[in-house]
Structure formats: C-alpha cells, structure tokens
C-alpha cells in the first residue's frame, strides 16, 4: 500500500515540477522579449558616441556577428 502512495506522490511531484517549469519558461521568455528594446537602445547610444569611421566598422561588425549567430556559423557554444 505504501508503494502506491509513494507512486502517487512521485506523479504529483512530477506534475508540479512540470507546471513550475512551464510557468518559469513563459515568464523568462516574456522578460527576455521585454529587454530587447532596452538592449537595442543602449547599443544605439553606444555606437552614436563613436567617431564616424569607427561607428561604421562597429555597426558592420555587430551586424555580421548577429547574422552568423542566426545561421549557426558563429562560435557560440
């Protein structure tokens, strides 16, 4: 009888962990999405402080890095 009760407790613990995981995943995804405009603003402000030629180089470097990460050729582990 105790094995059945322990089995039920294990199933309840699994479902609880699964629900917590999903709730945290959704909350963290929404937080990440809400941080993107702030990051873009900070990056734009930082690049605008650079001299002209250096700003062009920084912009191109960042653009190429993002494209390489998106297509999976970047060195991000």
C-alpha positions, 0 to 999 in steps of 0.5 A, spaced: 500 500 500 505 504 501 508 503 494 502 506 491 502 512 495 509 513 494 507 512 486 502 517 487 506 522 490 512 521 485 506 523 479 504 529 483 511 531 484 512 530 477 506 534 475 508 540 479 515 540 477 512 540 470 507 546 471 513 550 475 517 549 469 512 551 464 510 557 468 518 559 469 519 558 461 513 563 459 515 568 464 523 568 462 521 568 455 516 574 456 522 578 460 527 576 455 522 579 449 521 585 454 529 587 454 530 587 447 528 594 446 532 596 452 538 592 449 537 595 442 537 602 445 543 602 449 547 599 443 544 605 439 547 610 444 553 606 444 555 606 437 552 614 436 558 616 441 563 613 436 567 617 431 564 616 424 569 611 421 569 607 427 561 607 428 561 604 421 566 598 422 562 597 429 555 597 426 558 592 420 561 588 425 555 587 430 551 586 424 555 580 421 556 577 428 548 577 429 547 574 422 552 568 423 549 567 430 542 566 426 545 561 421 549 557 426 556 559 423 558 563 429 562 560 435 557 560 440 557 554 444 
